[in-house]
Each structure stands twice: as structure tokens, then as C-alpha cells.
Amino acid sequence: MPNPIVNYYKTADGRFIQLMMLQGDRVWPEVCELIERPELITDERFAASKDRFVNRVECIGLLREAFAARAARAVAGKNDRPGGRLGGRADPGRGPQRPAGARKTGTSAP
């Protein structure tokens, strides 16, 4: 079972949110605010990285439930700010992509 905040979660609209929180104790409060569960910040089961690891099955279950109740756009948009550690693009999965058939060498597709 992985680290609860280095994991991916399915959202209500069928998309996925990827968390890559390598400094867990520092960002845990932001994660809890993002999912609108501020009481988890001080919950002794999850308050520190070691606690989240010991209780990872329960923690992952709570995060799955929280993200499953929200659309990806709503989650990413909550923290879509310059320098934000959470979020990123307001519409995850809809970024610039190489056209089909384009080469990685920089040539463009016809």
C-alpha cells in the first residue's frame, strides 16, 4: 500500500488527481483544506508522516472518498495559484500535446 499523499485518486468526473507530496508533514494541512476535511490536520491517526504510514489504509480510504465526491476541475481550481504546491492547471489532462504522428525531435506533424 503506497504513501497516502504520493498516490492518485479518481474524481467524481472520472478523472484522476495525482498527489506527489514528498514533504508530507509540511503539506498535509493543505491537503486537508483542499478536501474540506480540516479536522484531519490534527487527527492523531494522520498528524505526522509516520502516523499516516501506520494508518495508510484508512487514510487512503478517506482521501479516495473525498476526491471521489469532487470533480477534478473543482479540486485543481482550488489551489491553482502561482507557486502553489497543490493543483496545477485548472483543467487537468487538457494540456498541450504533441499532435498524433509528430516526432519527438521537434518536427511538426503535417
C-alpha angles and dihedrals in degrees: 000000000000132000108286093231096041094061143085127253132197116235131214092264094054096258126119132239116207117209117198102174106159093168094055101170091052097050102032092095090054092050090052092049091047092057092040094243103119091159088071091066091076098026103127091222091063108018096108134029092252090052092050089050094051090046096034097129091056093040093051089048091054092047092048090052093047096048092042088060094056136062116243092240091055092050097045093042092057092069103024097132134124109275093011115152093207127055122009120188115028089230108042115207095024102093132126111294135186110260115253109276095019115136123237089230090081100264113132127232117257 
